[in-house]
């Protein structure tokens, strides 16, 4: 191990030279160059010796002892302390010599060696490369003891998070040469320790179940191998103590206290018990509630933003939320540095907390510079055009939040951070937009089974940010024994740098149904525009050539009427309103859309088709989400033409009614074959909940209710709606978004699917 000198050692060395210094000072004091009785001898020269890694300039910049200044032993001691704090030196000594009527200071350094190699010993459960990822020290670093100690703690924390609570790590520094050393982390892993039980004492008003639910630390249970719970982590348990206190504060127990956790290890050292003691104190209600300092808004306007009220149980989180609501009101008017200070006057006798909210309004701020950083591929203008604030605009927190949502919803970035940086003197706020790029190409592969396709494989290659311009390119192929489909499309969200989207697509499809074959070739071109912040519209022109061949003699008349080649020329306008907080993983907001198709601009087919689609997301407790979706569709031919077979509604499958095969939730012909309907009604209810938050693994339970109907054959009846229920998993996996869902048919009919499992998985590139 490298020999080092402590700070105390250095001070002793200075004291050992004290006599020499005193004699030198006496000589100088009585010399002709003596300046005054109150100043020491002047420093005539400062010399640096022994340094190799640290430059003379760096050392001189740290010194208070300068040439021309009076010599001070205290200042020299401070210089030594400051130089030690750099972390590069093992030993520092100072020689003081007489020089040209003054003194010369010679700083002599012994530098710490450089770490040339790092290895691990004693690690059995984890490979060295896994441990290397957990530390911040690397080859080439200086053998700095505080840095090494910090990395020892990082290794210990990692082991403890994996259940090795008794792990110990000893750093060993082996000197290779005068300037080089090897660092070895000697690890004693110990047994894996799991949490057997968590005991809560002293709680009366809050149940143990509720307290444990508020904690991140959990007891080991059946599915801990999935959730990763059941292990003791020091940082986590102390954060849990704060969560418990917050739970009590939100229930009016403003003097609640939580003890340090008491840890007990089992005799075999494989299980531990945690005991937490709570002192609840008294419960307080809100007494008087006042607002002061406000001039821009009246007190009645601000009180409308408050959900807390006199007589309610005091709730600290609710108070914070109400303060944020008041601040949002001010920040939407440009008062970027407004503040609200709550003064809580406790009446212990009556158990009341009187609250006065002091408003500091501040002044109106405008947007200064908008700086964009972190984008290595995406062009600045692609990000800047999503900003709802421009330089010179009055600051508005609501628009700032919307800017974040829009940039995040591009799905080009792993993280998006917009940091306001005030310039108080100029009444300006600069916005620093920092993004971290992610892979925007995706290879998706999915599979499924239906009564029509049998087993089917679907593949899709997309590039959502082509050339960094935000262009969306997609190529899709669906392959099965009965179906082939190829589709390529390109979309520009800002066509010719205007807020107008443009898209074009081409496709070729062939399908072998039980009673006929279908071949289709076509293309489309479309344009869209945002009508307001949340409302947009599109219009698309489609041209499609369809050929129906190989019709079975046993086919229905509906199918036989469709034989031959037919050209469809149609226009499809649509309008939508979208307030979803996140396009990929929404938790709040809604999307309403109306899609219309009118065919008859030439060609052979004449029909109209309309679909209304509405989906809502409601955030619930414990980071769960409740979702409701409804769809209503209607289609009909006109001018003496029938609705084409391939434009009918086929209900059943992962995107309509789960648990049923393609078209099973709809009318059939006289042979029992699914023929789709000209009316569809679908309702989906979902409850989405997190399973492992860190890896974005979620579970979903659902209930689907829907069907399609043929008004020419049967009457529209709610009693004929089909019902299914099931569960599934959704995971933003390292390979990309994955969806696995199983649905059960709650009222199966003869020769019909009783349940169905479908999945899709994608990978980014």
C-alpha positions in Angstrom: 0.0 0.0 0.0 1.4 3.5 -0.8 2.8 5.4 2.1 1.0 8.8 2.5 1.4 11.8 4.9 -1.6 13.1 6.7 -2.4 16.8 7.2 -1.2 16.6 10.8 2.2 15.2 9.6 2.6 18.2 7.4 2.0 20.6 10.3 4.5 18.8 12.4 7.1 19.1 9.6 6.4 22.8 9.6 6.8 23.1 13.3 10.1 21.2 13.1 11.4 24.0 10.9 10.0 26.6 13.3 13.3 27.4 15.1 15.0 27.9 11.8 12.2 30.2 10.7 12.4 32.2 13.9 16.2 32.8 13.6 15.6 33.8 9.9 12.8 36.2 10.9 15.0 37.8 13.6 17.8 38.4 11.1 15.4 39.9 8.6 13.6 42.0 11.2 16.8 43.8 12.1 18.0 44.1 8.5 18.0 47.4 6.7 15.2 46.1 4.4 12.8 45.8 7.3 9.6 47.5 6.2 7.7 48.1 9.5 7.1 46.6 12.9 3.7 45.3 11.7 4.7 43.4 8.5 6.8 40.2 8.0 9.7 39.8 5.7 8.8 40.0 2.0 8.6 36.9 -0.1 11.2 37.3 -2.8 10.9 34.0 -4.7 8.5 31.0 -4.8 10.0 27.7 -6.2 8.1 24.6 -7.1 9.8 21.2 -7.0 8.8 17.5 -7.5 5.6 18.1 -9.5 5.1 16.2 -12.8 1.4 15.8 -13.4 0.2 19.1 -12.0 1.6 22.2 -13.8 3.4 25.1 -12.0 0.7 27.4 -13.2 -2.0 25.4 -11.5 0.0 25.2 -8.3 0.7 29.0 -8.3 -3.0 29.7 -8.9 -3.8 27.9 -5.6 -1.2 29.8 -3.5 -2.0 32.9 -1.5 1.8 33.2 -0.8 2.9 35.5 -3.6 6.2 37.2 -4.5 6.2 40.7 -3.0 3.7 39.8 -0.2 4.8 39.7 3.5 5.6 36.2 4.7 3.0 34.5 6.9 3.3 31.1 8.4 -0.5 30.8 8.7 -0.9 31.6 5.0 1.6 28.9 4.1 -0.3 26.4 6.2 -3.5 27.4 4.4 -1.7 27.0 1.1 -0.7 23.4 2.0 -4.3 22.6 3.0 -5.6 23.9 -0.3 -3.0 22.0 -2.3 -3.8 18.8 -0.5 -7.5 19.3 -1.4 -6.6 18.9 -5.1 -6.1 15.2 -4.4 -2.9 14.8 -6.4 -0.3 14.9 -3.7 0.9 12.3 -1.1 3.3 14.7 0.6 3.9 18.5 0.6 6.8 20.2 2.4 7.9 23.8 2.5 11.5 25.0 2.9 12.0 28.6 4.0 15.4 30.2 3.1 16.8 33.7 3.3 17.0 35.3 -0.2 18.0 38.8 -1.3 17.0 40.4 2.0 13.7 38.5 2.2 12.7 34.8 2.1 12.4 32.1 -0.6 9.7 29.5 -0.3 10.4 26.1 -1.8 7.3 23.9 -2.1 8.4 20.3 -2.5 5.7 17.8 -3.7 5.4 14.1 -3.8 2.6 13.2 -6.2 0.2 10.3 -5.8 0.7 7.5 -8.3 -1.5 7.0 -11.3 -3.8 3.9 -11.3 -2.8 1.8 -14.3 -5.1 -1.1 -13.7 -8.4 -1.9 -11.8 -9.5 -5.4 -10.9 -11.9 -7.2 -8.6 -11.3 -10.3 -6.4 -13.7 -12.4 -4.4 -16.7 -11.5 -6.7 -18.6 -14.7 -7.5 -22.1 -13.6 -8.2 -21.3 -10.7 -10.5 -18.7 -10.5 -13.3 -16.0 -7.9 -13.3 -17.6 -6.1 -16.3 -20.9 -5.7 -14.3 -19.0 -4.2 -11.3 -17.0 -1.9 -13.6 -20.2 -0.3 -14.8 -21.1 0.6 -11.2 -17.9 2.6 -10.4 -16.7 6.0 -11.7 -13.0 5.5 -11.2 -11.0 4.2 -14.2 -7.4 3.5 -15.3 -5.5 6.8 -15.6 -7.0 8.3 -12.5 -4.9 9.5 -9.6 -4.9 7.2 -6.6 -7.0 9.6 -4.6 -8.3 8.0 -1.3 -11.6 9.9 -1.2 -12.4 8.9 -4.8 -11.5 5.3 -4.1 -13.6 5.3 -0.9 -16.6 6.7 -2.8 -16.3 3.9 -5.3 -16.1 1.3 -2.6 -19.5 2.6 -1.3 -20.9 2.4 -4.9 -19.9 -1.3 -5.0 -21.4 -1.9 -1.6 -24.7 -0.2 -2.5 -25.0 -2.3 -5.7 -24.4 -5.5 -3.8 -26.9 -4.5 -1.1 -29.5 -3.6 -3.7 -29.2 -7.2 -4.9 -29.6 -8.6 -1.4 -26.0 -9.0 -0.2 -26.5 -6.9 2.9 -23.4 -8.1 4.6 -21.0 -7.4 1.8 -17.6 -5.8 2.6 -15.2 -4.2 0.1 -11.6 -3.5 0.9 -9.5 -1.4 -1.6 -5.9 -2.5 -2.0 -3.4 -0.1 -3.7 -0.3 -1.9 -4.9 2.7 0.2 -5.9 4.1 -0.9 -9.3 6.6 1.9 -9.7 7.2 5.4 -8.3 4.5 6.8 -10.5 2.1 3.9 -11.0 -0.1 1.7 -8.8 -2.7 -1.1 -9.3 -6.0 -0.9 -7.6 -7.8 -4.1 -6.4 -11.3 -4.2 -4.8 -11.2 -7.2 -2.5 -14.9 -8.2 -2.1 -16.4 -10.5 0.5 -19.9 -11.0 -0.8 -21.4 -12.8 2.2 -24.8 -14.6 2.0 -27.8 -13.2 0.2 -30.1 -11.6 2.7 -33.8 -11.1 2.1 -36.4 -9.1 4.1 -38.5 -11.5 6.2 -40.9 -9.0 7.7 -41.4 -5.3 8.3 -43.0 -4.5 11.7 -44.7 -1.1 12.4 -45.3 0.0 16.0 -47.0 2.9 17.5 -49.5 3.5 14.7 -53.1 4.0 15.7 -54.8 6.3 13.2 -53.1 4.8 10.1 -53.2 1.0 9.4 -50.0 -1.0 8.9 -51.2 -2.0 5.5 -51.4 1.6 4.4 -48.0 2.4 5.8 -46.4 -0.5 4.1 -48.0 0.4 0.8 -46.4 3.9 1.0 -43.0 2.3 1.4 -40.8 1.2 -1.5 -39.0 -1.4 0.7 -41.1 -4.6 0.6 -41.0 -8.0 2.2 -39.8 -10.9 0.1 -42.8 -12.6 -1.7 -43.6 -15.0 -4.5 -43.1 -12.6 -7.4 -40.1 -10.7 -6.0 -37.9 -12.3 -8.7 -39.9 -10.2 -11.2 -40.3 -7.0 -9.2 -36.8 -7.1 -7.6 -38.3 -6.3 -4.2 -37.4 -7.9 -0.8 -33.9 -6.6 -0.4 -32.6 -4.1 2.1 -31.3 -0.8 0.7 -30.1 1.8 3.1 -30.9 4.8 0.9 -34.4 3.4 0.1 -35.3 2.6 3.7 -34.4 6.2 4.8 -36.5 7.6 1.9 -39.3 5.3 3.1 -39.2 7.0 6.5 -39.8 10.3 4.8 -42.7 8.8 2.9 -44.3 7.6 6.1 -43.9 11.0 7.6 -45.4 12.5 4.5 -48.3 10.1 4.8 -49.0 11.3 8.3 -48.6 15.0 7.4 -51.2 14.5 4.7 -53.6 13.2 7.4 -53.2 16.1 9.7 -50.6 14.7 12.1 -48.2 17.6 11.7 -46.0 16.5 14.6 -45.6 12.8 13.6 -42.2 11.4 14.1 -40.7 8.1 12.7 -37.8 6.4 14.4 -34.6 5.0 12.8 -35.2 1.5 11.5 -34.2 -1.3 13.9 -32.6 -4.1 11.9 -32.4 -7.7 13.2 -30.5 -10.4 11.4 -31.6 -14.0 11.7 -29.1 -16.6 13.2 -28.4 -18.0 9.7 -27.7 -14.5 8.4 -30.0 -15.0 5.5 -33.1 -13.1 6.7 -33.6 -9.8 8.3 -36.4 -8.1 10.1 -37.1 -4.3 10.1 -38.9 -2.6 13.0 -40.2 1.0 12.6 -41.6 2.9 15.5 -44.0 5.8 15.0 -45.1 8.6 17.3 -48.3 10.0 15.7 -49.1 13.0 17.9 -52.4 14.8 17.5 -54.4 15.3 14.4 -54.9 18.9 13.2 -57.6 20.6 11.1 -57.3 23.7 9.0 -58.5 26.8 11.0 -58.5 30.2 9.4 -57.4 30.4 5.7 -56.2 33.8 4.4 -54.5 35.1 1.3 -52.3 38.3 1.5 -50.1 40.3 -0.9 -52.2 39.8 -4.0 -53.0 42.7 -6.3 -53.2 41.2 -9.8 -55.9 38.7 -8.9 -58.6 39.2 -6.3 -58.7 37.0 -3.2 -61.9 35.4 -4.5 -60.2 34.5 -7.8 -57.3 32.9 -5.9 -59.7 31.1 -3.4 -61.3 29.4 -6.5 -58.0 27.7 -7.1 -57.9 26.3 -3.6 -59.2 22.8 -2.8 -58.3 23.0 0.9 -60.8 24.8 3.2 -61.3 25.6 6.8 -62.5 22.7 8.8 -60.8 20.1 6.6 -58.0 17.8 7.9 -54.7 19.5 7.3 -53.0 18.0 4.3 -49.5 19.2 3.4 -49.6 17.7 -0.2 -52.9 19.3 -0.9 -51.5 22.6 0.4 -48.5 22.3 -2.0 -50.9 21.5 -4.9 -53.0 24.6 -4.1 -49.9 26.8 -4.0 -48.8 25.4 -7.3 -52.3 26.2 -8.7 -51.9 29.9 -7.6 -48.4 30.1 -9.0 -49.6 28.6 -12.3 -52.2 31.4 -12.5 -49.5 34.0 -12.2 -47.0 32.2 -14.4 -49.6 32.1 -17.2 -49.6 35.9 -17.1 -45.8 36.2 -17.3 -45.0 36.5 -13.6 -42.3 33.9 -13.9 -40.7 34.6 -10.4 -43.9 34.9 -8.4 -43.9 32.9 -5.1 -46.3 31.9 -2.4 -45.0 31.6 1.2 -47.3 29.6 3.5 -47.3 30.7 7.2 -48.8 28.1 9.4 -49.8 29.2 12.9 -50.5 26.2 15.1 -53.2 26.4 17.8 -52.2 23.4 20.0 -55.2 23.8 22.3 -57.9 23.7 19.7 -55.8 21.4 17.3 -56.1 23.9 14.5 -53.5 25.0 11.9 -54.2 28.6 10.7 -52.8 29.2 7.3 -51.9 32.5 5.7 -50.7 32.4 2.1 -48.4 35.4 1.3 -48.2 36.1 -2.4 -45.1 37.6 -3.9 -46.2 38.6 -7.3 -42.9 39.9 -8.8 -42.8 41.3 -12.3 -43.6 40.2 -15.9 -40.8 38.4 -17.7 -40.4 37.8 -21.4 -38.6 34.9 -23.2 -34.9 35.6 -23.9 -32.8 33.2 -25.8 -33.9 29.7 -26.7 -30.9 27.5 -26.8 -31.1 23.9 -28.1 -28.5 21.3 -27.2 -27.9 17.6 -27.2 -29.4 17.0 -30.7 -26.7 15.2 -32.7 -29.0 14.1 -35.5 -32.3 16.1 -35.3 -32.0 19.5 -36.8 -32.7 22.5 -34.6 -35.7 23.7 -36.5 -37.5 20.3 -36.0 -37.3 21.0 -32.3 -37.8 24.7 -32.4 -41.0 24.5 -34.4 -42.6 22.5 -31.6 -42.0 25.3 -29.1 -45.2 27.1 -28.2 -43.1 30.1 -27.0 -40.9 32.3 -29.1 -38.1 34.8 -28.2 -39.7 38.0 -27.0 -43.0 36.4 -25.9 -44.4 36.9 -22.5 -43.5 33.9 -20.3 -46.3 31.4 -19.9 -45.9 28.2 -17.9 -48.8 26.5 -19.6 -47.3 27.0 -23.0 -43.9 25.9 -21.6 -45.4 22.6 -20.4 -47.1 22.2 -23.8 -43.8 22.7 -25.6 -42.3 19.9 -23.5 -45.2 17.6 -24.4 -44.9 18.3 -28.1 -41.1 17.8 -28.2 -41.5 14.6 -26.2 -44.3 13.4 -28.4 -42.0 13.5 -31.4 -40.5 10.3 -30.0 -37.1 11.2 -31.2 -35.5 11.6 -27.8 -34.9 9.5 -24.7 -35.1 12.6 -22.5 -36.3 16.1 -23.0 -35.4 18.9 -20.4 -36.5 22.5 -20.7 -34.7 24.6 -18.1 -35.7 28.3 -17.6 -32.8 30.5 -16.7 -33.9 33.9 -15.4 -32.0 37.2 -16.1 -33.6 39.3 -13.3 -32.1 42.6 -14.3 -33.4 42.4 -17.9 -36.7 40.7 -16.9 -35.9 37.9 -19.3 -36.0 34.1 -19.0 -33.7 32.1 -21.3 -34.9 28.6 -22.2 -32.3 25.9 -22.4 -33.8 22.9 -24.3 -31.6 19.9 -23.8 -32.4 16.6 -25.5 -30.9 13.1 -25.6 -31.2 11.4 -29.0 -32.5 7.9 -29.2 -32.7 5.4 -32.1 -35.7 6.4 -34.2 -35.6 3.4 -36.6 -37.6 0.4 -35.6 -37.9 -3.1 -36.7 -41.2 -4.6 -35.5 -42.1 -8.3 -35.7 -45.5 -9.6 -34.6 -47.6 -12.7 -34.9 -51.1 -13.8 -34.3 -53.7 -16.5 -35.2 -57.1 -16.0 -36.7 -59.7 -18.2 -38.4 -58.9 -16.5 -41.7 -55.1 -16.1 -41.7 -54.2 -19.0 -39.4 -50.7 -18.2 -38.1 -49.5 -14.8 -39.4 -46.2 -13.0 -39.3 -46.1 -9.2 -39.5 -43.0 -7.2 -40.1 -42.5 -3.4 -40.2 -39.5 -1.2 -40.7 -39.9 2.5 -39.8 -37.6 5.5 -39.6 -39.4 8.3 -37.7 -36.7 10.9 -38.2 -35.3 10.5 -41.7 -32.3 12.7 -42.3 -33.0 14.4 -39.0 -35.8 16.4 -40.6 -38.7 14.6 -38.9 -39.7 12.7 -42.0 -41.6 9.4 -41.3 -40.8 6.5 -43.6 -42.5 3.1 -43.2 -42.3 -0.2 -45.0 -44.7 -3.0 -43.8 -45.1 -6.6 -44.9 -47.7 -9.1 -43.7 -47.1 -12.7 -44.6 -49.1 -15.8 -44.0 -50.3 -18.9 -46.0 -53.3 -16.9 -47.1 -52.1 -13.2 -47.1 -49.3 -11.1 -48.5 -49.3 -7.3 -48.0 -46.6 -4.8 -48.9 -47.0 -1.1 -48.0 -44.6 1.8 -48.2 -45.4 5.3 -47.1 -43.7 8.6 -46.5 -45.0 11.5 -44.4 -43.5 15.0 -44.0 -45.1 16.8 -41.0 -43.9 20.2 -42.2 -44.2 20.1 -46.0 -42.0 22.8 -47.6 -41.3 24.2 -44.1 -45.0 25.1 -43.7 -47.2 23.9 -40.8 -48.9 21.5 -43.3 -48.3 17.8 -43.3 -48.0 15.8 -46.6 -48.0 12.0 -47.1 -47.9 9.5 -49.9 -48.2 5.7 -49.8 -48.2 2.7 -52.2 -49.4 -0.8 -51.5 -49.9 -4.2 -52.9 -52.1 -6.9 -51.2 -53.3 -10.4 -51.9 -55.7 -12.4 -49.7 -57.0 -15.9 -50.1 -60.3 -16.1 -48.3 -62.1 -19.5 -47.9 -64.5 -18.7 -50.8 -62.5 -16.2 -53.0 -59.2 -14.5 -53.6 -58.6 -10.8 -53.5 -55.8 -8.7 -55.0 -55.5 -5.0 -54.5 -53.0 -2.4 -55.7 -53.3 1.3 -54.9 -51.9 4.4 -53.5 -52.8 7.6 -51.7 -51.8 11.2 -51.2 -52.8 13.3 -48.3 -52.4 16.7 -46.6 -53.1 17.8 -43.0 -53.0 20.9 -40.8 -53.4 21.7 -37.2 -56.4 24.0 -36.8 -55.5 24.9 -33.2 -53.2 23.7 -30.5 -55.1 20.5 -30.0 -57.3 20.2 -33.1 -56.2 19.0 -36.5 -57.6 17.9 -39.8 -56.5 15.7 -42.8 -57.7 15.0 -46.3 -56.5 12.0 -48.3 -57.2 10.9 -51.9 -57.1 7.1 -52.5 -57.0 5.2 -55.8 -57.3 1.4 -55.6 -57.7 -1.4 -58.1 -59.3 -4.6 -56.6 -59.7 -7.9 -58.3 -62.0 -10.7 -56.8 -61.3 -14.1 -58.4 -61.5 -17.9 -57.7 -65.0 -17.6 -56.1 -66.2 -20.9 -54.8 -69.5 -22.4 -56.1 -70.6 -22.5 -52.5 -70.0 -18.8 -51.9 -72.8 -16.5 -50.9 -74.5 -14.2 -53.4 -72.9 -11.3 -51.6 -69.5 -12.6 -52.6 -70.5 -13.6 -56.2 -71.7 -10.1 -56.8 -68.2 -8.7 -56.2 -66.4 -10.8 -58.9 -64.1 -9.1 -61.3 -62.0 -5.9 -61.4 -63.2 -2.8 -59.7 -61.6 0.6 -59.4 -62.3 2.8 -56.3 -61.5 6.5 -56.4 -62.2 8.1 -53.0 -61.5 11.1 -50.8 -61.2 10.8 -47.0 -61.5 13.9 -44.8 -61.0 13.5 -41.1 -60.8 15.8 -38.0 -59.5 15.1 -34.6 -58.9 16.6 -31.1 -56.0 15.3 -29.1 -55.0 16.3 -25.5 -53.0 13.1 -24.6 -50.0 13.8 -22.4 -47.9 11.1 -24.2 -48.6 9.4 -27.5 -46.8 6.2 -26.6 -47.8 5.8 -23.0 -50.7 8.1 -22.2 -51.9 8.5 -18.6 -54.3 11.5 -19.0 -56.2 13.3 -21.7 -58.4 12.2 -24.6 -58.5 11.8 -28.4 -61.7 12.2 -30.4 -61.7 11.6 -34.2 -64.1 11.5 -37.0 -63.1 9.7 -40.2 -65.1 9.9 -43.4 -64.7 8.2 -46.8 -66.6 9.2 -49.9 -66.0 6.9 -53.0 -67.5 7.8 -56.3 -65.0 10.3 -57.9 -65.0 8.1 -61.0 -64.3 4.4 -60.7 -66.7 1.6 -60.2 -67.5 1.7 -56.5 -69.8 4.3 -54.9 -70.1 4.3 -51.1 -69.8 6.3 -47.9 -68.1 5.3 -44.7 -67.9 7.1 -41.4 -66.2 6.1 -38.1 -66.3 8.0 -34.8 -63.5 7.1 -32.4 -63.1 8.4 -28.9 -60.7 7.3 -26.2 -60.2 8.7 -22.7 -57.4 8.2 -20.1 -58.0 9.0 -16.4 -55.0 8.9 -14.0 -55.8 6.9 -10.8 -54.1 6.1 -7.5 -50.7 4.4 -7.4 -49.7 5.5 -10.9 -52.5 3.5 -12.5 -54.6 4.5 -15.4 -58.2 3.9 -16.3 -59.0 4.0 -20.1 -62.4 4.0 -21.9 -62.7 3.8 -25.7 -65.7 3.8 -27.9 -66.1 3.4 -31.7 -69.1 3.7 -33.9 -68.9 3.0 -37.7 -71.4 3.1 -40.5 -71.0 2.4 -44.3 -73.4 2.1 -47.2 -73.3 2.0 -51.0 -75.3 4.5 -53.1 -76.2 5.2 -56.7 -77.5 1.6 -57.0 -74.1 0.2 -55.9 -73.5 -2.2 -53.0 -70.9 -1.7 -50.3 -67.7 -3.6 -51.4 -67.0 -6.7 -49.5 -63.6 -5.4 -48.4 -65.0 -2.1 -47.0 -67.2 -3.9 -44.5 -66.4 -3.9 -40.8 -64.8 -7.1 -39.5 -64.8 -7.0 -35.7 -62.6 -9.4 -33.7 -58.9 -9.3 -32.8 -56.3 -7.4 -30.8 -57.4 -4.0 -32.1 -61.2 -4.4 -31.8 -62.6 -7.2 -29.6 -59.9 -9.3 -28.0 -60.5 -13.0 -27.5 -62.3 -13.4 -30.9 -60.9 -14.2 -34.3 -61.1 -11.9 -37.3 -64.7 -11.1 -38.1 -66.2 -13.5 -35.5 -68.0 -10.6 -33.8 -70.3 -10.0 -36.7 -72.7 -11.4 -39.3 -72.1 -14.6 -41.2 -73.4 -15.9 -44.5 -75.6 -18.9 -45.0 -72.5 -21.1 -44.9 -71.4 -19.7 -41.5 -68.6 -17.6 -43.0 -67.7 -14.2 -41.5 -68.8 -11.5 -44.0 -68.5 -8.4 -41.9 -71.1 -5.8 -41.4 -72.0 -2.3 -42.5 -72.4 -1.0 -38.9 -69.9 -1.5 -36.0 -70.1 -0.6 -32.4 -67.1 -1.3 -30.1 -66.4 -0.4 -26.5 -63.1 -1.1 -24.7 -62.5 -0.6 -21.0 -58.9 -1.0 -19.6 -57.2 -0.7 -16.3 -53.5 -0.3 -16.7 -51.1 -0.6 -13.7 -47.3 -0.6 -13.3 -45.6 -3.9 -12.4 -42.0 -2.8 -12.5 -41.7 1.0 -12.9 -38.0 1.1 -13.6 -38.3 -1.0 -16.7 -41.7 0.4 -17.7 -43.4 -3.0 -17.5 -47.2 -2.6 -17.1 -50.1 -4.9 -16.8 -53.6 -4.5 -18.2 -57.0 -6.0 -17.5 -59.7 -5.3 -20.0 -63.3 -5.8 -20.9 -64.4 -5.6 -24.6 -67.9 -5.2 -25.8 -68.8 -4.9 -29.5 -69.9 -6.3 -32.8 -70.7 -5.5 -36.4 -74.1 -5.8 -37.9 -75.6 -6.1 -41.4 -78.7 -3.9 -41.6 -79.8 -5.7 -44.8 -80.1 -9.0 -43.0 -80.6 -8.4 -39.3 -81.8 -5.6 -37.0 -79.3 -3.7 -35.0 -79.6 -5.1 -31.5 -77.5 -4.4 -28.3 -78.3 -8.0 -27.2 -76.2 -9.3 -30.1 -73.1 -7.5 -28.9 -70.2 -9.8 -28.0 -68.4 -9.7 -24.7 -64.8 -10.7 -23.9 -62.4 -10.1 -21.0 -58.8 -10.8 -20.3 -55.4 -9.5 -19.3 -52.0 -8.7 -20.8 -48.7 -7.1 -20.5 -47.2 -4.0 -22.1 -43.5 -3.4 -21.9 -41.1 -0.9 -23.4 -38.4 -3.6 -23.6 -34.8 -3.2 -24.7 -36.0 -4.8 -28.0 -38.7 -2.2 -28.3 -42.4 -2.0 -27.4 -44.0 -5.3 -26.6 -47.7 -6.1 -26.3 -49.0 -9.5 -25.1 -52.7 -9.9 -24.5 -55.0 -12.9 -23.8 -58.8 -12.6 -24.2 -61.5 -15.0 -23.3 -64.8 -15.2 -25.2 -67.5 -14.9 -22.6 -70.3 -16.2 -24.8 -68.8 -18.6 -27.3 -70.9 -19.9 -30.2 -70.6 -23.1 -32.1 -67.2 -23.5 -33.9 -66.0 -20.3 -32.5 -62.8 -19.2 -30.8 -63.0 -19.6 -27.0 -59.9 -17.6 -26.3 -57.1 -16.0 -28.2 -53.5 -14.9 -27.4 -51.9 -12.3 -29.5 -48.6 -10.5 -29.3 -46.3 -8.0 -31.0 -42.7 -7.0 -30.3 -40.4 -4.5 -31.9 -36.8 -3.6 -31.9 -35.1 -0.2 -32.5 -32.2 0.4 -34.7 
